[in-house]
Amino acid sequence: MICLEMIGHFRDEMDSQRYPFPLMSFKYPATGNYIAMVGNMKSRIFTQEIAKKFKNAVDLPVVTLNAPSLVIGIDFSDHWAFARFGYRALMVTDTAFYRNPHYHEPTDLPETLDYARMTKVVDGLAAAAS
């Protein structure tokens, strides 16, 4: 199961990306210009397979994270229910409120989205799913 969750906000400014745990910034980019593929530990191989196919199809940076649910945000999407019942599942996300200052605010408008990079997300996932 591949769940698309908040895939349209990208930022090219340094330090535009935050994380639920400060130490994550040592492993993951400081710039919010990538798409993330997130899942639980059991879906690790599935996440890696999808990410590899995605990277081969489009030039949009992608990072992966498979972790237990104690990591805030790891189960903030519908993929968690599928994983709970044994399906391989991941969430594809722009990381929502960890990068987007407009998230659930009155300024969360269509013009704050990056449609060119959203298209790359869709194209990359179409290639990964085939």
Chimera marker file (.cmm) of the C-alpha trace (Angstrom):
<marker_set name="trace">
<marker id="1" x="0.000" y="0.000" z="0.000" r="1" g="1" b="0" radius="0.5"/>
<marker id="2" x="1.382" y="3.381" z="-1.002" r="1" g="1" b="0" radius="0.5"/>
<marker id="3" x="-0.358" y="6.335" z="0.645" r="1" g="1" b="0" radius="0.5"/>
<marker id="4" x="0.163" y="9.828" z="-0.741" r="1" g="1" b="0" radius="0.5"/>
<marker id="5" x="0.049" y="12.297" z="2.099" r="1" g="1" b="0" radius="0.5"/>
<marker id="6" x="0.957" y="15.955" z="1.630" r="1" g="1" b="0" radius="0.5"/>
<marker id="7" x="3.162" y="15.828" z="-1.481" r="1" g="1" b="0" radius="0.5"/>
<marker id="8" x="3.259" y="19.417" z="-2.743" r="1" g="1" b="0" radius="0.5"/>
<marker id="9" x="5.305" y="21.699" z="-0.508" r="1" g="1" b="0" radius="0.5"/>
<marker id="10" x="9.027" y="22.004" z="-1.169" r="1" g="1" b="0" radius="0.5"/>
<marker id="11" x="11.547" y="24.516" z="0.137" r="1" g="1" b="0" radius="0.5"/>
<marker id="12" x="15.014" y="25.196" z="-1.202" r="1" g="1" b="0" radius="0.5"/>
<marker id="13" x="16.224" y="27.338" z="1.695" r="1" g="1" b="0" radius="0.5"/>
<marker id="14" x="18.854" y="25.899" z="4.022" r="1" g="1" b="0" radius="0.5"/>
<marker id="15" x="17.399" y="24.868" z="7.409" r="1" g="1" b="0" radius="0.5"/>
<marker id="16" x="13.863" y="24.759" z="5.994" r="1" g="1" b="0" radius="0.5"/>
<marker id="17" x="13.389" y="21.158" z="7.163" r="1" g="1" b="0" radius="0.5"/>
<marker id="18" x="12.686" y="20.127" z="10.758" r="1" g="1" b="0" radius="0.5"/>
<marker id="19" x="12.418" y="16.666" z="12.324" r="1" g="1" b="0" radius="0.5"/>
<marker id="20" x="10.585" y="15.102" z="15.276" r="1" g="1" b="0" radius="0.5"/>
<marker id="21" x="13.922" y="14.360" z="16.979" r="1" g="1" b="0" radius="0.5"/>
<marker id="22" x="16.778" y="16.884" z="16.682" r="1" g="1" b="0" radius="0.5"/>
<marker id="23" x="19.372" y="14.157" z="16.140" r="1" g="1" b="0" radius="0.5"/>
<marker id="24" x="17.649" y="13.192" z="12.886" r="1" g="1" b="0" radius="0.5"/>
<marker id="25" x="19.127" y="16.344" z="11.347" r="1" g="1" b="0" radius="0.5"/>
<marker id="26" x="22.530" y="14.624" z="11.363" r="1" g="1" b="0" radius="0.5"/>
<marker id="27" x="21.270" y="11.935" z="8.960" r="1" g="1" b="0" radius="0.5"/>
<marker id="28" x="18.600" y="13.750" z="6.944" r="1" g="1" b="0" radius="0.5"/>
<marker id="29" x="18.775" y="16.921" z="4.798" r="1" g="1" b="0" radius="0.5"/>
<marker id="30" x="18.423" y="20.409" z="6.254" r="1" g="1" b="0" radius="0.5"/>
<marker id="31" x="16.705" y="21.597" z="3.088" r="1" g="1" b="0" radius="0.5"/>
<marker id="32" x="13.065" y="20.628" z="2.475" r="1" g="1" b="0" radius="0.5"/>
<marker id="33" x="13.442" y="19.925" z="-1.231" r="1" g="1" b="0" radius="0.5"/>
<marker id="34" x="12.855" y="16.161" z="-1.195" r="1" g="1" b="0" radius="0.5"/>
<marker id="35" x="10.017" y="13.687" z="-0.901" r="1" g="1" b="0" radius="0.5"/>
<marker id="36" x="10.038" y="11.192" z="1.969" r="1" g="1" b="0" radius="0.5"/>
<marker id="37" x="8.956" y="7.569" z="1.979" r="1" g="1" b="0" radius="0.5"/>
<marker id="38" x="8.069" y="6.493" z="5.486" r="1" g="1" b="0" radius="0.5"/>
<marker id="39" x="7.007" y="3.184" z="6.955" r="1" g="1" b="0" radius="0.5"/>
<marker id="40" x="7.365" y="0.821" z="9.856" r="1" g="1" b="0" radius="0.5"/>
<marker id="41" x="10.237" y="-1.626" z="10.321" r="1" g="1" b="0" radius="0.5"/>
<marker id="42" x="8.413" y="-4.540" z="8.661" r="1" g="1" b="0" radius="0.5"/>
<marker id="43" x="8.001" y="-2.491" z="5.477" r="1" g="1" b="0" radius="0.5"/>
<marker id="44" x="11.689" y="-1.570" z="5.221" r="1" g="1" b="0" radius="0.5"/>
<marker id="45" x="12.480" y="-3.688" z="2.145" r="1" g="1" b="0" radius="0.5"/>
<marker id="46" x="9.291" y="-2.532" z="0.406" r="1" g="1" b="0" radius="0.5"/>
<marker id="47" x="10.216" y="1.110" z="1.106" r="1" g="1" b="0" radius="0.5"/>
<marker id="48" x="13.715" y="0.589" z="-0.283" r="1" g="1" b="0" radius="0.5"/>
<marker id="49" x="12.365" y="-1.115" z="-3.432" r="1" g="1" b="0" radius="0.5"/>
<marker id="50" x="9.898" y="1.690" z="-4.157" r="1" g="1" b="0" radius="0.5"/>
<marker id="51" x="12.511" y="4.384" z="-3.439" r="1" g="1" b="0" radius="0.5"/>
<marker id="52" x="15.042" y="2.751" z="-5.780" r="1" g="1" b="0" radius="0.5"/>
<marker id="53" x="12.548" y="2.579" z="-8.661" r="1" g="1" b="0" radius="0.5"/>
<marker id="54" x="11.449" y="6.154" z="-7.927" r="1" g="1" b="0" radius="0.5"/>
<marker id="55" x="15.055" y="7.410" z="-8.066" r="1" g="1" b="0" radius="0.5"/>
<marker id="56" x="15.600" y="5.644" z="-11.381" r="1" g="1" b="0" radius="0.5"/>
<marker id="57" x="12.564" y="7.385" z="-12.888" r="1" g="1" b="0" radius="0.5"/>
<marker id="58" x="12.789" y="11.018" z="-11.759" r="1" g="1" b="0" radius="0.5"/>
<marker id="59" x="15.406" y="13.502" z="-10.563" r="1" g="1" b="0" radius="0.5"/>
<marker id="60" x="13.552" y="14.506" z="-7.390" r="1" g="1" b="0" radius="0.5"/>
<marker id="61" x="15.515" y="13.723" z="-4.217" r="1" g="1" b="0" radius="0.5"/>
<marker id="62" x="13.950" y="11.051" z="-2.009" r="1" g="1" b="0" radius="0.5"/>
<marker id="63" x="14.771" y="9.948" z="1.511" r="1" g="1" b="0" radius="0.5"/>
<marker id="64" x="13.464" y="6.923" z="3.362" r="1" g="1" b="0" radius="0.5"/>
<marker id="65" x="12.690" y="6.267" z="6.993" r="1" g="1" b="0" radius="0.5"/>
<marker id="66" x="11.494" y="3.033" z="8.523" r="1" g="1" b="0" radius="0.5"/>
<marker id="67" x="11.123" y="3.234" z="12.254" r="1" g="1" b="0" radius="0.5"/>
<marker id="68" x="8.914" y="2.169" z="15.160" r="1" g="1" b="0" radius="0.5"/>
<marker id="69" x="5.769" y="4.178" z="15.865" r="1" g="1" b="0" radius="0.5"/>
<marker id="70" x="7.441" y="5.988" z="18.767" r="1" g="1" b="0" radius="0.5"/>
<marker id="71" x="8.888" y="8.307" z="16.088" r="1" g="1" b="0" radius="0.5"/>
<marker id="72" x="6.339" y="11.104" z="15.870" r="1" g="1" b="0" radius="0.5"/>
<marker id="73" x="4.703" y="11.146" z="12.464" r="1" g="1" b="0" radius="0.5"/>
<marker id="74" x="5.638" y="7.623" z="11.417" r="1" g="1" b="0" radius="0.5"/>
<marker id="75" x="1.999" y="6.564" z="11.671" r="1" g="1" b="0" radius="0.5"/>
<marker id="76" x="0.248" y="9.852" z="10.824" r="1" g="1" b="0" radius="0.5"/>
<marker id="77" x="-1.388" y="8.415" z="7.732" r="1" g="1" b="0" radius="0.5"/>
<marker id="78" x="-3.664" y="5.663" z="6.478" r="1" g="1" b="0" radius="0.5"/>
<marker id="79" x="-0.727" y="3.365" z="5.691" r="1" g="1" b="0" radius="0.5"/>
<marker id="80" x="-0.449" y="2.448" z="9.389" r="1" g="1" b="0" radius="0.5"/>
<marker id="81" x="-3.719" y="0.462" z="9.351" r="1" g="1" b="0" radius="0.5"/>
<marker id="82" x="-2.520" y="-1.616" z="6.398" r="1" g="1" b="0" radius="0.5"/>
<marker id="83" x="0.833" y="-2.243" z="8.086" r="1" g="1" b="0" radius="0.5"/>
<marker id="84" x="-0.948" y="-3.176" z="11.303" r="1" g="1" b="0" radius="0.5"/>
<marker id="85" x="-2.679" y="-5.999" z="9.432" r="1" g="1" b="0" radius="0.5"/>
<marker id="86" x="0.512" y="-7.262" z="7.829" r="1" g="1" b="0" radius="0.5"/>
<marker id="87" x="0.519" y="-5.471" z="4.486" r="1" g="1" b="0" radius="0.5"/>
<marker id="88" x="3.651" y="-3.831" z="3.175" r="1" g="1" b="0" radius="0.5"/>
<marker id="89" x="2.831" y="-0.145" z="3.421" r="1" g="1" b="0" radius="0.5"/>
<marker id="90" x="4.451" y="3.248" z="3.222" r="1" g="1" b="0" radius="0.5"/>
<marker id="91" x="3.534" y="6.920" z="3.259" r="1" g="1" b="0" radius="0.5"/>
<marker id="92" x="4.868" y="9.312" z="0.624" r="1" g="1" b="0" radius="0.5"/>
<marker id="93" x="5.070" y="12.788" z="2.108" r="1" g="1" b="0" radius="0.5"/>
<marker id="94" x="6.621" y="16.223" z="1.876" r="1" g="1" b="0" radius="0.5"/>
<marker id="95" x="6.781" y="15.951" z="5.716" r="1" g="1" b="0" radius="0.5"/>
<marker id="96" x="3.857" y="18.358" z="6.233" r="1" g="1" b="0" radius="0.5"/>
<marker id="97" x="4.272" y="20.524" z="9.335" r="1" g="1" b="0" radius="0.5"/>
<marker id="98" x="7.994" y="19.690" z="9.617" r="1" g="1" b="0" radius="0.5"/>
<marker id="99" x="8.559" y="21.925" z="6.585" r="1" g="1" b="0" radius="0.5"/>
<marker id="100" x="5.378" y="23.710" z="5.544" r="1" g="1" b="0" radius="0.5"/>
<marker id="101" x="4.635" y="26.886" z="7.564" r="1" g="1" b="0" radius="0.5"/>
<marker id="102" x="1.192" y="27.043" z="5.893" r="1" g="1" b="0" radius="0.5"/>
<marker id="103" x="0.075" y="23.567" z="7.044" r="1" g="1" b="0" radius="0.5"/>
<marker id="104" x="-3.547" y="23.842" z="8.314" r="1" g="1" b="0" radius="0.5"/>
<marker id="105" x="-3.323" y="27.631" z="8.356" r="1" g="1" b="0" radius="0.5"/>
<marker id="106" x="-5.421" y="30.189" z="6.424" r="1" g="1" b="0" radius="0.5"/>
<marker id="107" x="-2.367" y="30.652" z="4.175" r="1" g="1" b="0" radius="0.5"/>
<marker id="108" x="-2.495" y="26.968" z="3.101" r="1" g="1" b="0" radius="0.5"/>
<marker id="109" x="-3.494" y="27.868" z="-0.467" r="1" g="1" b="0" radius="0.5"/>
<marker id="110" x="-2.942" y="26.318" z="-3.910" r="1" g="1" b="0" radius="0.5"/>
<marker id="111" x="-0.283" y="28.876" z="-4.770" r="1" g="1" b="0" radius="0.5"/>
<marker id="112" x="1.952" y="27.577" z="-1.940" r="1" g="1" b="0" radius="0.5"/>
<marker id="113" x="2.284" y="24.231" z="-3.762" r="1" g="1" b="0" radius="0.5"/>
<marker id="114" x="5.007" y="23.278" z="-6.217" r="1" g="1" b="0" radius="0.5"/>
<marker id="115" x="3.120" y="21.636" z="-9.074" r="1" g="1" b="0" radius="0.5"/>
<marker id="116" x="6.241" y="20.785" z="-11.090" r="1" g="1" b="0" radius="0.5"/>
<marker id="117" x="7.716" y="18.769" z="-8.235" r="1" g="1" b="0" radius="0.5"/>
<marker id="118" x="4.323" y="17.254" z="-7.414" r="1" g="1" b="0" radius="0.5"/>
<marker id="119" x="4.266" y="15.984" z="-10.996" r="1" g="1" b="0" radius="0.5"/>
<marker id="120" x="7.662" y="14.374" z="-10.442" r="1" g="1" b="0" radius="0.5"/>
<marker id="121" x="6.313" y="12.636" z="-7.332" r="1" g="1" b="0" radius="0.5"/>
<marker id="122" x="3.412" y="11.198" z="-9.312" r="1" g="1" b="0" radius="0.5"/>
<marker id="123" x="5.613" y="10.227" z="-12.276" r="1" g="1" b="0" radius="0.5"/>
<marker id="124" x="8.157" y="8.582" z="-9.973" r="1" g="1" b="0" radius="0.5"/>
<marker id="125" x="5.490" y="6.615" z="-8.146" r="1" g="1" b="0" radius="0.5"/>
<marker id="126" x="3.862" y="5.531" z="-11.406" r="1" g="1" b="0" radius="0.5"/>
<marker id="127" x="7.223" y="4.117" z="-12.515" r="1" g="1" b="0" radius="0.5"/>
<marker id="128" x="7.833" y="2.504" z="-9.116" r="1" g="1" b="0" radius="0.5"/>
<marker id="129" x="4.434" y="0.809" z="-9.116" r="1" g="1" b="0" radius="0.5"/>
<marker id="130" x="4.786" y="-0.674" z="-12.587" r="1" g="1" b="0" radius="0.5"/>
<link id1="1" id2="2" r="1" g="1" b="0" radius="0.2"/>
<link id1="2" id2="3" r="1" g="1" b="0" radius="0.2"/>
<link id1="3" id2="4" r="1" g="1" b="0" radius="0.2"/>
<link id1="4" id2="5" r="1" g="1" b="0" radius="0.2"/>
<link id1="5" id2="6" r="1" g="1" b="0" radius="0.2"/>
<link id1="6" id2="7" r="1" g="1" b="0" radius="0.2"/>
<link id1="7" id2="8" r="1" g="1" b="0" radius="0.2"/>
<link id1="8" id2="9" r="1" g="1" b="0" radius="0.2"/>
<link id1="9" id2="10" r="1" g="1" b="0" radius="0.2"/>
<link id1="10" id2="11" r="1" g="1" b="0" radius="0.2"/>
<link id1="11" id2="12" r="1" g="1" b="0" radius="0.2"/>
<link id1="12" id2="13" r="1" g="1" b="0" radius="0.2"/>
<link id1="13" id2="14" r="1" g="1" b="0" radius="0.2"/>
<link id1="14" id2="15" r="1" g="1" b="0" radius="0.2"/>
<link id1="15" id2="16" r="1" g="1" b="0" radius="0.2"/>
<link id1="16" id2="17" r="1" g="1" b="0" radius="0.2"/>
<link id1="17" id2="18" r="1" g="1" b="0" radius="0.2"/>
<link id1="18" id2="19" r="1" g="1" b="0" radius="0.2"/>
<link id1="19" id2="20" r="1" g="1" b="0" radius="0.2"/>
<link id1="20" id2="21" r="1" g="1" b="0" radius="0.2"/>
<link id1="21" id2="22" r="1" g="1" b="0" radius="0.2"/>
<link id1="22" id2="23" r="1" g="1" b="0" radius="0.2"/>
<link id1="23" id2="24" r="1" g="1" b="0" radius="0.2"/>
<link id1="24" id2="25" r="1" g="1" b="0" radius="0.2"/>
<link id1="25" id2="26" r="1" g="1" b="0" radius="0.2"/>
<link id1="26" id2="27" r="1" g="1" b="0" radius="0.2"/>
<link id1="27" id2="28" r="1" g="1" b="0" radius="0.2"/>
<link id1="28" id2="29" r="1" g="1" b="0" radius="0.2"/>
<link id1="29" id2="30" r="1" g="1" b="0" radius="0.2"/>
<link id1="30" id2="31" r="1" g="1" b="0" radius="0.2"/>
<link id1="31" id2="32" r="1" g="1" b="0" radius="0.2"/>
<link id1="32" id2="33" r="1" g="1" b="0" radius="0.2"/>
<link id1="33" id2="34" r="1" g="1" b="0" radius="0.2"/>
<link id1="34" id2="35" r="1" g="1" b="0" radius="0.2"/>
<link id1="35" id2="36" r="1" g="1" b="0" radius="0.2"/>
<link id1="36" id2="37" r="1" g="1" b="0" radius="0.2"/>
<link id1="37" id2="38" r="1" g="1" b="0" radius="0.2"/>
<link id1="38" id2="39" r="1" g="1" b="0" radius="0.2"/>
<link id1="39" id2="40" r="1" g="1" b="0" radius="0.2"/>
<link id1="40" id2="41" r="1" g="1" b="0" radius="0.2"/>
<link id1="41" id2="42" r="1" g="1" b="0" radius="0.2"/>
<link id1="42" id2="43" r="1" g="1" b="0" radius="0.2"/>
<link id1="43" id2="44" r="1" g="1" b="0" radius="0.2"/>
<link id1="44" id2="45" r="1" g="1" b="0" radius="0.2"/>
<link id1="45" id2="46" r="1" g="1" b="0" radius="0.2"/>
<link id1="46" id2="47" r="1" g="1" b="0" radius="0.2"/>
<link id1="47" id2="48" r="1" g="1" b="0" radius="0.2"/>
<link id1="48" id2="49" r="1" g="1" b="0" radius="0.2"/>
<link id1="49" id2="50" r="1" g="1" b="0" radius="0.2"/>
<link id1="50" id2="51" r="1" g="1" b="0" radius="0.2"/>
<link id1="51" id2="52" r="1" g="1" b="0" radius="0.2"/>
<link id1="52" id2="53" r="1" g="1" b="0" radius="0.2"/>
<link id1="53" id2="54" r="1" g="1" b="0" radius="0.2"/>
<link id1="54" id2="55" r="1" g="1" b="0" radius="0.2"/>
<link id1="55" id2="56" r="1" g="1" b="0" radius="0.2"/>
<link id1="56" id2="57" r="1" g="1" b="0" radius="0.2"/>
<link id1="57" id2="58" r="1" g="1" b="0" radius="0.2"/>
<link id1="58" id2="59" r="1" g="1" b="0" radius="0.2"/>
<link id1="59" id2="60" r="1" g="1" b="0" radius="0.2"/>
<link id1="60" id2="61" r="1" g="1" b="0" radius="0.2"/>
<link id1="61" id2="62" r="1" g="1" b="0" radius="0.2"/>
<link id1="62" id2="63" r="1" g="1" b="0" radius="0.2"/>
<link id1="63" id2="64" r="1" g="1" b="0" radius="0.2"/>
<link id1="64" id2="65" r="1" g="1" b="0" radius="0.2"/>
<link id1="65" id2="66" r="1" g="1" b="0" radius="0.2"/>
<link id1="66" id2="67" r="1" g="1" b="0" radius="0.2"/>
<link id1="67" id2="68" r="1" g="1" b="0" radius="0.2"/>
<link id1="68" id2="69" r="1" g="1" b="0" radius="0.2"/>
<link id1="69" id2="70" r="1" g="1" b="0" radius="0.2"/>
<link id1="70" id2="71" r="1" g="1" b="0" radius="0.2"/>
<link id1="71" id2="72" r="1" g="1" b="0" radius="0.2"/>
<link id1="72" id2="73" r="1" g="1" b="0" radius="0.2"/>
<link id1="73" id2="74" r="1" g="1" b="0" radius="0.2"/>
<link id1="74" id2="75" r="1" g="1" b="0" radius="0.2"/>
<link id1="75" id2="76" r="1" g="1" b="0" radius="0.2"/>
<link id1="76" id2="77" r="1" g="1" b="0" radius="0.2"/>
<link id1="77" id2="78" r="1" g="1" b="0" radius="0.2"/>
<link id1="78" id2="79" r="1" g="1" b="0" radius="0.2"/>
<link id1="79" id2="80" r="1" g="1" b="0" radius="0.2"/>
<link id1="80" id2="81" r="1" g="1" b="0" radius="0.2"/>
<link id1="81" id2="82" r="1" g="1" b="0" radius="0.2"/>
<link id1="82" id2="83" r="1" g="1" b="0" radius="0.2"/>
<link id1="83" id2="84" r="1" g="1" b="0" radius="0.2"/>
<link id1="84" id2="85" r="1" g="1" b="0" radius="0.2"/>
<link id1="85" id2="86" r="1" g="1" b="0" radius="0.2"/>
<link id1="86" id2="87" r="1" g="1" b="0" radius="0.2"/>
<link id1="87" id2="88" r="1" g="1" b="0" radius="0.2"/>
<link id1="88" id2="89" r="1" g="1" b="0" radius="0.2"/>
<link id1="89" id2="90" r="1" g="1" b="0" radius="0.2"/>
<link id1="90" id2="91" r="1" g="1" b="0" radius="0.2"/>
<link id1="91" id2="92" r="1" g="1" b="0" radius="0.2"/>
<link id1="92" id2="93" r="1" g="1" b="0" radius="0.2"/>
<link id1="93" id2="94" r="1" g="1" b="0" radius="0.2"/>
<link id1="94" id2="95" r="1" g="1" b="0" radius="0.2"/>
<link id1="95" id2="96" r="1" g="1" b="0" radius="0.2"/>
<link id1="96" id2="97" r="1" g="1" b="0" radius="0.2"/>
<link id1="97" id2="98" r="1" g="1" b="0" radius="0.2"/>
<link id1="98" id2="99" r="1" g="1" b="0" radius="0.2"/>
<link id1="99" id2="100" r="1" g="1" b="0" radius="0.2"/>
<link id1="100" id2="101" r="1" g="1" b="0" radius="0.2"/>
<link id1="101" id2="102" r="1" g="1" b="0" radius="0.2"/>
<link id1="102" id2="103" r="1" g="1" b="0" radius="0.2"/>
<link id1="103" id2="104" r="1" g="1" b="0" radius="0.2"/>
<link id1="104" id2="105" r="1" g="1" b="0" radius="0.2"/>
<link id1="105" id2="106" r="1" g="1" b="0" radius="0.2"/>
<link id1="106" id2="107" r="1" g="1" b="0" radius="0.2"/>
<link id1="107" id2="108" r="1" g="1" b="0" radius="0.2"/>
<link id1="108" id2="109" r="1" g="1" b="0" radius="0.2"/>
<link id1="109" id2="110" r="1" g="1" b="0" radius="0.2"/>
<link id1="110" id2="111" r="1" g="1" b="0" radius="0.2"/>
<link id1="111" id2="112" r="1" g="1" b="0" radius="0.2"/>
<link id1="112" id2="113" r="1" g="1" b="0" radius="0.2"/>
<link id1="113" id2="114" r="1" g="1" b="0" radius="0.2"/>
<link id1="114" id2="115" r="1" g="1" b="0" radius="0.2"/>
<link id1="115" id2="116" r="1" g="1" b="0" radius="0.2"/>
<link id1="116" id2="117" r="1" g="1" b="0" radius="0.2"/>
<link id1="117" id2="118" r="1" g="1" b="0" radius="0.2"/>
<link id1="118" id2="119" r="1" g="1" b="0" radius="0.2"/>
<link id1="119" id2="120" r="1" g="1" b="0" radius="0.2"/>
<link id1="120" id2="121" r="1" g="1" b="0" radius="0.2"/>
<link id1="121" id2="122" r="1" g="1" b="0" radius="0.2"/>
<link id1="122" id2="123" r="1" g="1" b="0" radius="0.2"/>
<link id1="123" id2="124" r="1" g="1" b="0" radius="0.2"/>
<link id1="124" id2="125" r="1" g="1" b="0" radius="0.2"/>
<link id1="125" id2="126" r="1" g="1" b="0" radius="0.2"/>
<link id1="126" id2="127" r="1" g="1" b="0" radius="0.2"/>
<link id1="127" id2="128" r="1" g="1" b="0" radius="0.2"/>
<link id1="128" id2="129" r="1" g="1" b="0" radius="0.2"/>
<link id1="129" id2="130" r="1" g="1" b="0" radius="0.2"/>
</marker_set>
